[in-house]
Amino acid sequence: MLSISCAEKPEPVSPAPQLIYVYPPAVLLQHCEKTPFTGETFGDAVMALQVSQGELDICSSRIDALIEWQRGLRSIH
């Protein structure tokens, strides 16, 4: 029979692993701009298209940056 006396201290148990959540930079999580079209002429439509293209470029660059950020996390593990 095995018995443990009070003089013997049990081995310490290592703590359970904790999850650490890592979030992307807040600048990459902003909503994309969507300027409504309020023009009446073809010229207004062309200008609105240029604005929309710029907004799309900014949004696309955020998505690209998120993908790169995620790839960087994978390389750490």
Buried (B, 14 or more C-beta within 10 A) or exposed (E): EEEEEEEEEEEEEEEEEEEEEEEEEEEBEEEEEEEEEEEEEEEEEEEBEEEBEEBEEEBEEBEEBBEEBEEEEEEEE
